[in-house]
Amino acid sequence: MTKAEIVAEIANKTGIEKVAVQATVEAFMDTVKASMIAGENVYLRGFGSFTIKKRAKKTGRNISKNTTIIIPAHYIPAFKPAKSFMNEVKTKVK
């Protein structure tokens, strides 16, 4: 499902204009991004958690040049679904 499809689905279910739904969805995503960039996790009860995970420094290989490189420690965004959400997906997806 794409962002446009999400906007259309919400607009159909709520009766709100697509433009307003689009602005709301964009604002939600911007807020989540800004919070995570600021180092804060985002918790949505019943849906899941957007968290920041730290990846340790490691050694990698450039196969084409046959050299090793050091990949520095860094942070990545991650999503962990809520247990109730995971259980629904497990039981209802065919």
N, C-alpha and C positions, 0 to 999 in steps of 0.2 A: 504494500500500500504506500503510495506516495503522499507527500505533503498536500498536494492539490486534492487528492482523493479524501484525505482526512478532513480538509476544510469543507469539501462538498458534503461529506457524511454528517459533520456537525451542523452545517447549515440546514440540511434536510431534517435532522432530528429536532433542532431547536427553533427553526423558523427565523433565525437571525440571518441577515444578509451576508453573503460570502465575503464581502470586503471587510466587514467588522470581524468575522471569524478569522480571516487571514491575518488581520492586525493582531488579534488576540493570540493566535498560535505563534506568530513571529515574536511577540512580546514575551511569551512564555519561554521560548527557546533562547532568546537573548538574556533573559533573567537567569536561566540555568547556566548558560555559558559564563556570564559575568560572575556568578557565585563561585563556580568552579575555578575560574581564572584567579579569583581572590583567595583560593585555598579552602573554600567551604564546600562541604558535601550537601547534597539536596535530597531530602527524604520525603517521599510521597506515600503516605500510609495506604496500604492496600494495592499499590502499584509497584513500587520498587524504590531503589536508592541509586542516585548518581554519585559515585564516589571517585576519589582521586587515589590512584595506586602508584607507588614508587617502584620503579624498575632499577635494580642494582647495576653497577658498572659490570660490563662483561667484555670478553674478547670475541670478536667476530672474524670471519674470513671473507676476503674478496677473491672469489674463485677464479675470475678471469685474469687477475694479476698475480694470483698465488701469494697474497700477502695477508698478514693479520692486521686487524685494526682494533682499537679500543673504543667500545661504545660507552660513552659516559652515562652515569646515573641520570635518570630523568623520570618525569611524572606523566601518567597517561590517565585519561578519563575512562571510567568503567561504569557499567550498569548492572545491578543485581536485582532481579525481580523479587517481589514479595512472595512469601510462601503460598498465600492464597491464590495469587496470580499464577504461579508455577503449577499448582495443583489443578486449576481450571484448564490450563493449556494441556497438561498431561492427560486429563480425562476426556477432553472434548475435541482435540485435534485428531483428525482421521488420517 
